[in-house]
């Protein structure tokens, strides 16, 4: 079976892996990276693995994959990341370039700071493309900062204004959680899968019992990885990260 | 070979040619351009023997001027300190990013060979019509450039055989390209690499920072925070790019950053152009990498001890990957210098009486 076609748009910080000529009527999984990440390197060999193995996988064969990026220092709030996702979702749902046709089903997968952009999009109804929640198949958050990151204070000089929104208990995160809780009863998006790293010292995993985001599936999953390795599968056949991704797209 | 749709092909070519180095291409073309047009048939598909071009008297004079500007500093002729020379060399270095990326793009299957043939022949002939420019390319190990030249039918740069493309590595190239575009525009990284390159803002700044990091000086130089931030973003950016590459890709991709890795690990080039430890400056083991990684002042005072430990571990792991990459670069440089490139070059230069006068001191 041939590999997925690779569409590269460096100016838009995106890489699309799709069935040749694909798009119309297919499903699209959108991956969004974290703090100071890169739309491809954040995910290690995952893009390579999906490109090679997805076409012959009974679950993944219906899916195309969009690796989406942003410049961390240009981001002021979670809303900016949400807008990046919404923009490409809207294009994909209407078959605009570089998408080859209108996608009908979507999944969102994020890492670290990117997961907060996803959470923001879920609860900021005015930013959502038409029928977004109806087309949303699943949401998976790897290494999500449930209560920020203790590294954030140190990283302030590196990452620009968004770094403050990663500090433990920061106002933007508290607002997001409250916003999330307020609108979930009305918008009711699909259960959010939270996957945390057992060895994650960047965002940790201890807040899983203390900080509750409305709509998160229980329990959260715990994998034996650190923060960065949590989204970098080493091999396709036996990777638990692969299992989580397949599970998200099932 | 793959068959890319036109739109995709255009987007990929533009990602290479319109990167942050595009300005350097324009400047280098202006600075290095021949006075008279070199040969009208260069743009065709026929093989080009670039070292056999017949130059007009004006072009020969220009070439002679370039031999001073583009000299290999380690071979003699004095350090490069003149602002105009530095500007021209920097622009040329930036411009050479494009042919290097063309070659890596073909090797990784990101672009089909036929798609870069015409633009590669154009930029190579524009930049490398003169002997000093070709000598610069070989002296400073732009290994991918002679590979590309041979790939697109240009002989006379060096006889390096380009490898067969690996059609499965295009995502590696795309990830690296995204990194490179960000690297060139990141203000923190640029502050740090300029510092590595001796652009300082206060007297003896490099020495003062080194002493401060070793706790031999209490007062921090003015830019300490800015430079340590730049260094850490530099390390993070390079490590994130290198970690997706296979062992046999590290050398060629790493070469794009060889200059900075050399400075970071306390190396210099010897008179043969090989990377050797700069013992006079750093001793046998010290370097910016080591000084910063082991400094108690890497992490601000008052940082939680668990966080400090994590920051140190992450930094050390990333530096280790950079070190592994620099080793691969040195290996590749040694292989290429010891085989075809060096012998080609020495024969060519010797034949033309262009070998620089060497001093008798050993390095």
Interface residues (C-beta under 8 A of the other chain):
Chain A: X6 X7 X8 X9 X10 X11 X13 X15 X36 X37 X38 X39 X40 X41 X42 X44 X45 X47 X48 X51 X52 X69 X71 X97 X98 X150 X151 X154 X157 X158 X201 X202
Chain B: X7 X8 X11 X12 X14 X15 X18 X110 X168 X170 X171 X172 X174 X175 X177 X178 X179 X181 X182 X188 X225 X229 X232 X233 X236 X240 X241 X243 X244 X299 X300 X303 X304 X306 X307 X310 X311
